[in-house]
Amino acid sequence: MAEYKGIKGFKVQSLASDPSGPEGQVWYNTATNLLKYQAAPGSWASGGAMNQSRYQFASTGATQDTALAIAGAPPATLMKNVEEYDGSAWTEKADVLVGRMSANAAGTNTAALFIGGANGDLYTSVESFNGTSWTEGNNLVVKRSNQAAVGTQTAALCISGTTPPVVTSVESWNGTSWTEGNNVNTGRGMGLGFGTQAGAIFASGEAPPAVDNVESWNGTSWTNTTVVNTIHFGGASGGATSTNGMVFGGKTSPATPSTTANTETWNGTAWTEVNNLAAARANGGAGSIGTTSLSLMAGGTPPTTTATEEWATANTVKTVTVS
């Protein structure tokens, strides 16, 4: 049998700890006495179908198996319907008080905020979810739809959006009320957000026109940073911090068709194109405020769908098992 050195031209390194090396790297961990390797980049896999097809819905959740899909629009009418994903199947939860589309959400499946949106008119309405029922809370200062939202039920940001026209306004939530803070540099609708109230990314969107702009929030001000490789307005996003996130799907221009399957990850400095969604779609939802390995693309158009895709962990250290 051929040896590793004969195949690769060098021996497997012996290391005291696992490195953050490139895909395919192999090493022997002397602390654990295990042979390990860097697994292939992340990819999308089919998940459980939603009960109701929908688009332009709000979504949030702490992990891939604790995601909420909130309201939105099926082909005929707006919805109050809410579903929760457990990693394999969607289950009906309590309806929101007011059905809306083009809203957004923050928090977890047991402590969520449902923010703004449209239902014939624009809304300042905010609803709070405790895992069982929805309660109306204090309204936004500025009514809007197609905004981005990040954070938790007690510490959230509502970012930009449309009134129309687009607004640069950003509001901060302290668990009781909304306060206007420093504006984004470029107002836009259908932009994508991830991170926290203290540190966030606001990416792409439609100003108009559709833009690749990305802004970083440090808790005080917005700073322009590295642009995305592909415009993703009306796409989805996931990420726990402003230095670890991803954006995927959406449209590259208002023209039809222009829907993309492109997926990009963010490391705090640069965007890297990774494996695409199985199906290009826009106006779906991401079910995660967790790490980039915990993102979902559910629902969306075209056409309106119940399909769900799950993102598997990228560049994971794996142990080689031998008999």
C-alpha angles and dihedrals in degrees: 000000000000118000124230091249091054091052101040101024095239140063127259109266121241109223133178092220139017113275126216093237134151127289111287097025113144126199142159114241106217093192094059098023090232133132109231141180141191108253125224121278119281123278142188122257132184117267134186118306120249118247092231125036110229146156137200090031129147120249140182143149142149097242140012091262096048102054130142127209108197128199117302131143132301117193095280112030146357119275139225090188120125127193132189125210120214097187095275111032141025121236128195115250133184114304122248116251095243123030112228142162130212091033125128138215143211135193132036138308090269098036111033139152122214107202135197122309136144138283106164087313132035119267136220088187121130124190128193124213125204097185092271111045144007124245127190114243136183115311130246116263091233122036112230148150135208091036128147121241133193138172137039139309090270101034115034141145126217106202129202118298133150134299081162118291105045118274128214091204120127123193129197124212122209098184093272111043145006124249126189114240136175115324127241115255094238119032115215145157126235091023120155126239137188137163131051141301088267097047128015146157123225110193138186121326137142118292083162114290105049109266139200092209119138125193129191123213120208097183093271111044145007121248127189111242140170112330123234119260092233129027110249108182111164090016128118138254144194138189142125098223141020090257099050120048148102143222126206144172124002131113130303094207139359088258120105122267103025102120115141135206091198118136125195133184126210125213099182094272111040143021118236124196111230135171115325129238112268088241128028112237144154136205093036127125141252115220102204145081087172131088124318089262090065103062129125134193108205132170120344138127157328096068108005105259146184092211121129128196125193125208114227120213116281123228096356122179109243131191119231109232118209134183 
